Amino acid sequence: MSENEALFEYGAGFEPGEASGNLQVGKFEAYYEELFAEVIEDGIITAEERQRLDKAADSLGLDRSRLRKLETALQAAYEARHQIKIRDLSGFEEDDSPRASLQPLEPATDQRTLALERRVKFLESRIADLEHELEEARAHVAVEVDLSDFTVQKPGKVVPEDDPLELQRRVRHDPRDVESLRSLFRLYTRQSDHDRRWCISQALVYLKEANDEEKACFAQYKVDGLIKPRAAMTREGWTRLLFHPEQEVLIGEIMSGVVSAVLLGRVSALRRDKALVKLDPARKQDPVQSTLQGVRCFSWASQILGMSAPALYADPQYAGSVEMVPGIPPSSRLGKLSLSGRSAQELVFMAGRHLAYYREEIFMRLLFPSIPDLEDIFLAALSIGNPGLPMNAQVKTRVVPIAKAIEPILDPAIVDRLRGQFLRFVEEGGRTNLQRWANAVDRTTQRTGLLLANDLRAAESAIALEDASHLQERMDDLLEFVVSDRYAKLRKQLGIAAEAS
């Protein structure tokens, strides 16, 4: 057995999870998209070019009606970006009027929207009243505290020894609270919870605050090499345990409905601007057969995460560690930071973090790092679910063209789903903070990397390579995660929890 084969192992009885959650795109439609993009590059579709397109559609066995929708979306994106009208000289007639689902309704005549707006205003007013009443109550009520059940660890520091919920709350507030961490360690020692003890000891060792007992615990249960899980991640494990608590699930569901259509438009725009990265086919890697550890990590990690790894290209000229390259489907290229000089744990962290971004609920964050862009796409998705969505003129000029480009290639089932998701969004308050959602997504991907790497130091090294300015806040979140119930449950599900020897 080679060194690589010995390194990337699984536990006894491990079965790869059914691949789910990945961004889905059509292979043959991708080829047609490239062909159509070439045709409209000069702003004209000739009869000969139309014959070429039809012949390609027949040879690939593609549905003509769906291809017309695909063309409509690509054409709309091209025209919106270049402020021109494509001339079709092939004799193909197309209805130039807006689709019915994109016809904006006047808010004044949309009774459902008006009722929802009134409800939102009432709830906002009520919340303001309740907050004011709460502040008044706090000002007049004196709180008495019984300290008889608390142990004082040091002057001025009161720590509840037998209350894990309070201790975890304190750690969430300050992940570097050594006394609360140490109290949790003693609590789990009394409960004979070996895995939770080890997780706490890892945090204390990372902080360089561990005493002899905590260091001994960390050394006793520390895994040599990589983890060997006995089970793969489930979809429920992702959404209920691995997703960061501030990553609103509904926002991801709405984004996932339109992400493949948005990717198509993004790729088309990059191609028109001659900015699409072209990867060298000779650099494409086989993640199973490759001898590069940075590549093998992806195959190993994808099996555990219940995902499919993207096409991988090794590119030493790329200065970073790993990046997504837009395409249909998207690919990933590994740079010099992940091709040499990294430990297996660091590489696994990078692979887990990157693969998490390929989930359909999350991929939009990778495709559009800019929050204003995410906001426009999110509003476009909502406007497809409810064309009467009230928007001011400035926002409408940005959002409506996006919706017009997206909607034609969405399956009817997805449009229906967006309608239901719009109603849920309104029922849940009709507000969101996409900056907070995006930050939570980033933390989810880092938690994924840590779950696989099983090493806080390796996580710190990997994060520092590309995000040194936010290193402490990123590590604070991982410290909070390591001592959480979510992390403990995930370790049990994967079969990597420490057990009594």
N, C-alpha and C positions, 0 to 999 in steps of 0.2 A: 504494500500500500504506500502510495506516495505521501509526501509531507502534506500536500494540499488535501488529499483525500482523507487523511487522518484528522486534519483540522476541521473540515466542514462535515461533521457527522451529526446524526440525529439519535435520539434515545430509542430504546427497545420499543417496538410496536408503533413507531411513528408513521402516520399516513399523511401525505400532503393534503392541505385543505383545498376544497374545491375553489378554483380561481373565481373570485367575485369582487365587485367593487371597482375594477379597472375601468378607465375611460375606454369606450367602445367606438371604433370608427370602421368604415367599410373599405376593404382593400381595393376592390375593382372601381368603386366610386372615386377613390383617391386618384387612380390613373386617369379617369375621365375628367376629374377636376383639373389636373395638370394640362390635359389636352385643351379643355375649354379656355383655360387661362391664357394659353398661347394664342388661341384664336382671337380673343377680344383685346389682345395687347395693343393693336393699332386702332381700336375703337370701331371696327367694322366686322360684320359677319357676312362673308360672301356665300354664294350658292355652293361653291366647291368646298368651302370649309364646313358648311352644314352637312354635306354628303359625307365628309370625313368623320364628323361627329356621329352621324347616324350609323355609319359602318362600324365604328368603334363600339357603340352601344350594343349593336347586334352581336358582334363577336364576343363581347364580354357577358352577354346575357342579362343586360341591365334593363330595368323597367323604364319605358320611355316617359311615362307620366311623372315618375319620381325624378328622372333626370331633368325634366323641364323645371321642376321646383328647385333642383340644385342649381341650374343655370340662372334662374331668377334671383336666387340669393347671391350668387357670385357676381352677377351683373349689377345688382343693387349696391353691393359693397364697393365695386370698382367705380361706379358712377358717383357714389357719395364721396369717395376719397378724391377723385380727380375732377369733380364738378363738370362732367360732360355727359352726353347722352350717347350710348352705343347705338349705332345704326345697323339694323339687321336687313341685309339686301338679299337674303336667301329665299324670301317669300313666306317665311314662317311668321304667322300672325300671333300677337300676344296682347292680351288685355292690359292696357297701360294704366288702368285705374287702380287705386289702392284696394287691397283685399278687404273683404267685409270685416274680418276680425281686426283690421288695423284702422278702420274708419273711426276717428275720434268722436266720442259722444260728448255733447255739451254737459258739463257737470250739473248745470241747473236743471236738466231734464232727466238725469240719471238718478232716480229716487233711491236706489240701493246705495249708491255712493254718498248721497246727501245724508241718508240715515246713518251710515257708518261714520261720516265726519262728525255729525252731531253727537254720536255716542262717544267718540274719541275725545271731543272737547269736554263732555260731561265728566268722563273718567279722569282727564287731566286736572280739571277743577277740583274734583273730589280728592285726588291724591295730594294736591297742594293744601287743601283744608286739613287732611289727616296729618300731614307732615307738620303743619303749624300747631295742631293740637298736641302732637307728640312732643314737640319742643317745649310747649308750655307745661306739660305733665312732668317732663324731666327737670324743669326748673323748680318745681314745687315739691318733688318727692325725694326724701332722704333714703338712701339705701343702707341697710344694715348687713354686714358681712360677718359670718361666723367662721373664724379661722381655725377652729379646733381640729378639723379633718385635713389640714394642710401641713406640709412639711416645709420649713424654711431652709433653702439650700445655701443661701448666702444673704448678708444684710440687704434688705430692700427687695428681695426676690422671693415671691411666694409661688410654689409649684405644687399642683394637686397630684399626689402620687398615684391615686387609684382611679383617675378619671381620664381614660384614653381620648374621649371626645374633646375635652378641654385642652389636653396636651397637644392633640393634633391641630386644634384651632390655633393654638399659640404658634405652632410650627408653620402653619399656613401664613400667619401674620409675619413671622420672622423665621425663615428656614434655617438660619444660623444660630438659633437659640439653643445653645449647648445644654443648659440645665434642663430644658424641657425634653430634648432628645435623650439625655441621660436618664431622666425619669421614665420615659417610654421604654428604654432598654431594660431597666429594672422591672417594670411592669410586665413586659413580655417574658422576662426570665422567670418570674413567679408563675406565669401562665404556661410555661414550657412551650412557648411559641417560637421554635428555633428559627424559622424563616424571618419572622418579623424582627427578632433579635439581630439576625445577620444584616438585614436591611438598615437598621439603626446604626449598627457598628460600622457599616460601610460609610454612612454619612459622617460619623464622628472621625473616622480615619481620614476621610477626604478633607475634613476641616482641620485636621492635625490636632484634634482635641481628645482623642481616644485614650482611656487609661489602659492598664495592663489587661484587665478582664475583657474589655471591649476589643482590644487588639487581638487577643487570643480567640475570641468568637469569630472575628473577621477572618483570621487565618484558617480556622478550623473548617469553615464552610465555603471558603473561596474556591471557585471552580478554576482548575488549570485549563487554560485554553478557552475555547468558546463553549457556550451552553449546548446541551444536548436535549432538546425538548422531546417529549413523548407525545405531544399533540400539537395541532396547528391552530392558529387563530380562527375564530368564528366571526361572522358578521356582527353578532350581538356583542362579542368581545370588543370589536372595534368601536361600535357606537355607544355602548354603555360604560365601557371601562377605559379604553385608550383615548378616545376623543377628549380633548380638554373641556372642562365644565363650561367654559365661556364660548365654546364653539357651538353656536346655535344650530341644531340639527336641521331645522326647517330651511334656514338660509342655504345650507349645503344641498338640500333636496331641490330647491329652486334652481340653484346654479347647475346642478347635474343634469337638469332637463334640457338646458340649452348649450351645454359646454361643447358637445361635438360640432354643433352648427357654428358656434363662435370660433372654435379652432379652425374650421374650414375657412371662415372669413379672414382670420388672422394670417393663415398660410398664404391665402390668395393675395392679401395686401403686401406681405413681405416679398412674395415673388414679383409682384408688379413693381416694387421699389428696388428690385435687384438686391434685396437684403437677406434673402433666405440662405441660411448656412447650408453649404453642400458638403456632405461627409464623404470621405474617401472610402469606397467599398472595400478596399484592401485592408482597411483598419477595423472592419467589423469583426466582432469577437463571438465565439461560441461560449456562452456562460457555463456550460457543463464541461467542455473539453479544454478550455483555456488554462494555461499554467499561471496566469496572472492572478494573484490573490484578490486584487481589486475587482476583477471580473467575476471570479468564483463566488465572491460574497453575494452578488446579486441573485445568482441561482439558489444558493443556500437560503438566503433571507426571504426570497419570494415564496418558497415552499412553506416556510413557517408562517408567513403573513397571509397566506391564502390568496396570493396575487400572481400575476404574470409579469415577468421582468420585461422591460422594453428592449428593443434592439440596442446593443452596446457597441461603442466605437472607442478604441484606445487612441488618444491623441496627445502625445507628450508636448506638443506645441501649445496646447491650451493651458493657461497659467493656473486655473482653478482646480478644484477637486472633481466635481461632477456637475454637469448641467443638462437640462432638457433642451433639445433642439427641435423647434416646431416642425411638424410634418404630418402627413396623413399616412400612417400613424406617426406620432412623435417618437423620437429616439433620444438616447442619452450618450454623451461622450465623457470619458474619463480623462482628466488632465494629469499633469505631472505631480500634483499634490496627492493623488490617490494611486499613482502607478509605482511609486517607490518611497521608501523611508517611513512607512506607516506600519503600526502594529495591526494584527488581525482584529483586535477589538475596535481600534479607530476606524478601520475600513468597514467593519460591520455596522458601526454607528452611521457612517456616511451612507451606506447602502440602504439601511432601514429608513433613515430620514428621507432619502430621495424617493424610494418606492412609495412611501406614504403619500407624497404629493401626487402620485399617479392615480389615487382613488378619485372616482368621478365626482364626489362631493367636495374635493379639495383642489382638483387640478386647475380650476380657474385662478387660484391664488398664484400658481406657478406660471400660468400663461400671461397674467396681467398683474405684476407687482404693484402697480399704481392704484391707490385707493379710489381716486376719481374715476378711473376706467372701470373698476369693479362696480362702483355706484351706478354708472350709466348702464352697464350690462344688467345689473340687478333690476333696475327700473324698467328696462326693455322687457325682461322676462315677466315682470308683474303686469306690464301693459298688454302683453299677449294674453295673460290670464284675465285681464279686465281692461278692454280698450278705453273705458271711461275714466281711467286713473287720472286724477287731476294733477297737472304739471304746469309750471309757469312756462312762458314762451321760450325762454333761454334754454331751459332743461329739455323742452320738447324738441327743439331743433337738433339736439344731440341724440336724444333717445329714440325718437321715431324712426330715423334711418336705420338704426341698429335693429330695432324690432322688425322693420320691413325686410331686412336682409336675413334675419333668423327664422321668422315664422314660416316661410314657404317650404323649408326642408324639414320641419318638425313633423313627426308622425301625429295623426289626430289624437292618439292616446296620450301623447305628451302634452298637447295643447289642453286637453281635458284635465290632465293632472295639474297643469299650471293654474287653471281656473280654481280647482279645489285648494291648491296651495295659497292662492291669493286670499281666499276667504279665511283660511287658517291664520294667515299672516295678520289680517285685520282683527280677527277674534283674539289674537294674542297681543294686541295693542297697536298694531300697524306701524311699529317703529323698530329700527335696528341700528346698530353702530358697526359698519363694515370694517372700520379700523380695528375695533375690538375683536371682531370675528377673524380678521386676517391674522392678528397677533396670536389668537388662540389656535389657529390652524398651524402656524409656525411652531408653537409649543407642542401640538399633537405630533408633528413629524419628529421633533427632537425626543419626545417620550418614546416614540417607536424605535428610534435608534438606540436609546438607552436600554429598552427592554431586551433587545438582541445583544448589545455589547456587554451588558451586565457589569459596567465599569464606569464609575463617575469620572475618574481621571482620564480615561480614553475619550469620554464625551467632551470633557473640557478641552482636550488637545484638538479634537476635530472641530469644535465650534470656534476656537481661537484662530484657526487657520483662515477663516473667511468672515468672522463676525466678532472680532476682538473688542469692538467698542461696546457691544451689548453682552459681553461674556458673563458678568456677574448676575445680571437679571435672568439670563438663560439658565445659569447653573442654579440659581435660587429656585426656579420652577422645577428643575430636575430633583433638587433636594426635597422639595415638598412632595413630589411624585413618589420618590423612593420610600417615604415613610407612610404613604397613604394606603387606605383600604383597597383602592383600585389596583394599585401595583401588586399588592399581596394576592388579590384574586386572580390577576392575570398570570402571575407566576404559578399559581396552583393549576390554572387551566392548561398552561403549557407543560406542566409536569417538571418544572425546574425549581420548585420551592425546596429550601433546605430541610432535611429530615434528621431525626435523631440518629446518631451513629451507634 
